[in-house]
Amino acid sequence: MWLPLLLRSLRHSHSHSHSLISVPPTAHLRRSMATSTVTSAAETISPSNTRLGWIGTGVMGRSMCAHLINAGYTLTIFTRTQPKAQPLLDMGAQWAPTPMAVAAQSDVVFSIVGYPSDVRHVLLHPSSGALAGLRPGGVLVDMTTSEPSLAVEIHSAAAALSCSSVDAPVSGGDRGAKNASLSIFTGGDEPTVRRLAPVFSLLGRVNYMGGPGKGQFAKLANQITIASTMVGLIEGLIYAHKAGLDLSLYLDAISTGAAGSKSLDLYGSRILKRDFEAGFFVNHFVKDLGICLKECENMGLALPGLALAQQLYLSLKAHGEGDLGTQALILTLERLNNVSLEKA
């Protein structure tokens, strides 16, 4: 009878010792140390020890750069048309002749350019791209609305060189950029995003969406929502005009009800004033919606509202109006219905 008891005792002892071996006593310590390192890194990003680079100083980038310069950061910039960057150079930014030269003088390099092909060129080109000039430990932050698969590719390429990357497209248009109230959708390694929080906070509100590419997916979903919202806003205006309503009174009346939206706030009065200056270019929106449709095909998704909006915006491009702002969609609906709000 004692033998079974002895065997059970030995088995229990072996099981207990095995569990001790499989969970090293230092595991918790290592986790604590890792957390501590991330926290201290986040606290140390400041103008005194972090040099920033910026590629692309268009409608959005110009205002975003200004916020960083005003906060005291050393900023090195590159854009295809140097005269457009002159106001930032006058504020104290340094000019670099290539994205690679920007990265060679920076710890964190931001980019906000036009198309995925531009992103690939300025970040990944082997002889002039930013990654080629970035030192180990550096970070690329792409704020262009681009392809999720490209964001994953950039993340892998950066990691292979002991660097990091974050996809961080933004929403809020030119006003959001000017007012530092952008919504920033980030994808990548969460500790890296947390580390960059002091810089992101100068531009708007950061939202961590998940791993590499997830920031881009969130922005594309955002664009799908905006596209159908804009179609609804424009169709409502056309209908109200045909019904003989005062359009200023109409917009004011719906702005505080269920039909109120950020699109209405940003673009309603601009549409009535025939102000089609680009806060966000039609050309870029067509690009964004095209990426959305491509991703829908990959996912096996049918989104008819998205497809309709993309076709309506393509009509603007076909009329040579791609450099207008997205609120110019009113022109497409006016042509379809042979009416003009301008006369109203």
Backbone hydrogen bonds, N-H to C=O, Kabsch-Sander energy under -0.5 kcal/mol:
donor,donor_aa,acceptor,acceptor_aa,energy
5,L,1,M,-1.1
6,L,2,W,-2.4
7,L,3,L,-2.5
8,R,4,P,-2.5
9,S,5,L,-2.2
10,L,6,L,-2.4
11,R,7,L,-2.7
12,H,8,R,-2.3
13,S,9,S,-2.2
14,H,10,L,-2.6
15,S,11,R,-2.5
16,H,12,H,-2.2
17,S,13,S,-2.3
18,H,14,H,-2.3
19,S,15,S,-1.8
20,L,16,H,-1.5
21,I,17,S,-1.7
22,S,18,H,-2.2
23,V,19,S,-0.9
27,A,24,P,-1.9
30,R,26,T,-2.7
31,R,27,A,-2.3
32,S,28,H,-2.3
33,M,29,L,-2.6
34,A,30,R,-2.6
35,T,31,R,-2.2
36,S,32,S,-2.4
37,T,33,M,-2.5
38,V,34,A,-2.1
39,T,35,T,-2.4
40,S,36,S,-2.6
41,A,37,T,-2.2
42,A,38,V,-2.3
43,E,39,T,-1.9
44,T,40,S,-1.3
45,I,41,A,-0.8
49,N,46,S,-1.3
50,T,46,S,-1.5
52,L,74,T,-2.5
53,G,108,V,-2.7
54,W,76,T,-2.6
55,I,110,F,-2.3
56,G,54,W,-0.5
56,G,78,F,-2.5
62,R,58,G,-2.2
63,S,59,V,-0.6
64,M,60,M,-1.9
65,C,61,G,-2.7
66,A,62,R,-1.8
67,H,63,S,-1.6
68,L,64,M,-1.4
69,I,65,C,-2.4
70,N,66,A,-2.7
71,A,67,H,-1.2
72,G,69,I,-1.7
73,Y,68,L,-2.1
75,L,73,Y,-0.5
76,T,52,L,-2.0
77,I,94,Q,-3.2
78,F,54,W,-2.1
82,Q,80,R,-0.7
84,K,81,T,-1.3
85,A,81,T,-0.5
85,A,82,Q,-2.0
86,Q,83,P,-1.4
88,L,85,A,-0.8
89,L,85,A,-2.0
90,D,86,Q,-2.7
91,M,87,P,-0.9
92,G,88,L,-0.5
92,G,89,L,-1.0
93,A,88,L,-2.3
94,Q,75,L,-3.0
96,A,77,I,-2.2
100,M,128,S,-1.9
102,V,98,T,-1.8
103,A,99,P,-2.3
104,A,100,M,-2.0
105,Q,101,A,-0.7
105,Q,102,V,-1.1
106,S,103,A,-1.7
107,D,51,R,-3.1
108,V,51,R,-1.8
109,V,139,V,-2.9
110,F,53,G,-2.9
110,F,108,V,-0.5
111,S,141,V,-2.1
112,I,55,I,-2.5
118,D,115,Y,-0.7
119,V,115,Y,-2.2
120,R,116,P,-2.6
121,H,117,S,-1.9
122,V,118,D,-2.9
123,L,119,V,-2.0
124,L,120,R,-2.2
125,H,120,R,-0.5
125,H,121,H,-1.1
129,G,125,H,-2.1
130,A,122,V,-2.8
131,L,123,L,-2.1
132,A,129,G,-0.6
133,G,129,G,-0.6
133,G,130,A,-1.5
134,L,130,A,-0.8
134,L,131,L,-0.7
137,G,162,S,-2.5
138,G,135,R,-2.2
139,V,107,D,-2.0
140,L,164,S,-2.3
141,V,109,V,-3.0
142,D,166,V,-2.0
143,M,111,S,-3.6
143,M,141,V,-0.7
146,S,144,T,-0.8
150,L,147,E,-0.6
151,A,147,E,-1.8
152,V,148,P,-1.9
153,E,149,S,-1.9
154,I,150,L,-2.7
155,H,151,A,-2.1
156,S,152,V,-2.1
157,A,153,E,-2.4
158,A,154,I,-2.6
159,A,155,H,-2.4
160,A,156,S,-1.9
161,L,157,A,-0.6
161,L,158,A,-1.3
162,S,159,A,-1.8
163,C,158,A,-2.9
164,S,138,G,-2.4
166,V,140,L,-2.4
167,D,187,G,-2.1
168,A,142,D,-3.4
168,A,166,V,-0.6
170,V,143,M,-0.8
171,S,183,S,-2.1
176,G,172,G,-1.9
177,A,173,G,-2.0
178,K,174,D,-2.4
179,N,175,R,-2.7
180,A,177,A,-0.7
181,S,176,G,-2.5
182,L,176,G,-0.6
182,L,203,L,-1.7
183,S,171,S,-2.8
184,I,182,L,-0.6
184,I,205,R,-3.0
185,F,169,P,-2.7
185,F,183,S,-0.6
186,T,184,I,-0.7
186,T,207,N,-3.0
187,G,167,D,-2.4
188,G,210,G,-2.2
192,T,189,D,-0.7
193,V,189,D,-1.9
194,R,190,E,-2.8
195,R,191,P,-2.2
196,L,192,T,-1.5
197,A,194,R,-1.2
199,V,196,L,-1.3
200,F,196,L,-2.4
201,S,197,A,-2.5
202,L,199,V,-1.5
203,L,200,F,-2.1
204,G,200,F,-1.7
205,R,182,L,-3.0
206,V,204,G,-0.5
207,N,184,I,-2.8
209,M,186,T,-3.0
209,M,207,N,-0.6
210,G,186,T,-0.6
214,K,211,G,-2.2
217,F,213,G,-2.2
218,A,214,K,-2.1
219,K,215,G,-2.1
220,L,216,Q,-2.5
221,A,217,F,-2.1
222,N,218,A,-2.0
223,Q,219,K,-2.3
224,I,220,L,-2.0
225,T,221,A,-1.9
226,I,222,N,-2.4
227,A,223,Q,-2.6
228,S,224,I,-1.7
229,T,225,T,-1.9
230,M,226,I,-2.8
231,V,227,A,-2.0
232,G,228,S,-2.2
233,L,229,T,-2.5
234,I,230,M,-2.6
235,E,231,V,-2.7
236,G,232,G,-2.3
237,L,233,L,-1.8
238,I,234,I,-2.4
239,Y,235,E,-2.5
240,A,236,G,-2.7
241,H,237,L,-2.5
242,K,238,I,-2.3
243,A,239,Y,-1.9
244,G,241,H,-1.5
245,L,240,A,-2.6
247,L,245,L,-0.7
250,Y,246,D,-2.5
251,L,247,L,-2.7
252,D,248,S,-2.1
253,A,249,L,-2.3
254,I,250,Y,-2.1
255,S,251,L,-1.4
256,T,252,D,-0.5
257,G,254,I,-1.2
260,G,257,G,-1.7
265,D,261,S,-2.2
266,L,262,K,-2.9
267,Y,263,S,-2.7
268,G,264,L,-2.3
271,I,267,Y,-2.5
272,L,268,G,-1.7
273,K,269,S,-1.8
274,R,271,I,-1.3
275,D,270,R,-3.1
276,F,274,R,-1.0
279,G,277,E,-0.6
282,V,324,L,-2.6
283,N,322,G,-2.7
285,F,281,F,-2.0
286,V,282,V,-2.9
287,K,283,N,-1.7
288,D,284,H,-2.4
289,L,285,F,-2.8
290,G,286,V,-2.1
291,I,287,K,-2.1
292,C,288,D,-2.3
293,L,289,L,-2.4
294,K,290,G,-2.1
295,E,291,I,-2.5
296,C,292,C,-2.5
297,E,293,L,-2.1
298,N,294,K,-1.9
299,M,295,E,-2.0
300,G,296,C,-1.2
301,L,296,C,-2.9
303,L,301,L,-0.6
307,A,303,L,-1.9
308,L,304,P,-2.4
309,A,305,G,-2.4
310,Q,306,L,-2.4
311,Q,307,A,-1.9
312,L,308,L,-2.2
313,Y,309,A,-2.4
314,L,310,Q,-2.2
315,S,311,Q,-1.5
316,L,312,L,-1.0
317,K,313,Y,-1.8
318,A,314,L,-2.5
319,H,315,S,-1.3
319,H,316,L,-0.5
320,G,317,K,-1.8
321,E,316,L,-2.5
324,L,321,E,-1.5
325,G,276,F,-2.8
326,T,280,F,-1.4
328,A,325,G,-2.3
329,L,326,T,-1.4
330,I,327,Q,-1.5
331,L,328,A,-2.2
332,T,328,A,-0.6
332,T,329,L,-0.6
333,L,329,L,-1.6
334,E,330,I,-2.3
335,R,331,L,-2.2
336,L,332,T,-2.2
337,N,333,L,-1.5
338,N,334,E,-1.0
339,V,334,E,-1.8
343,K,340,S,-0.5
344,A,340,S,-0.5
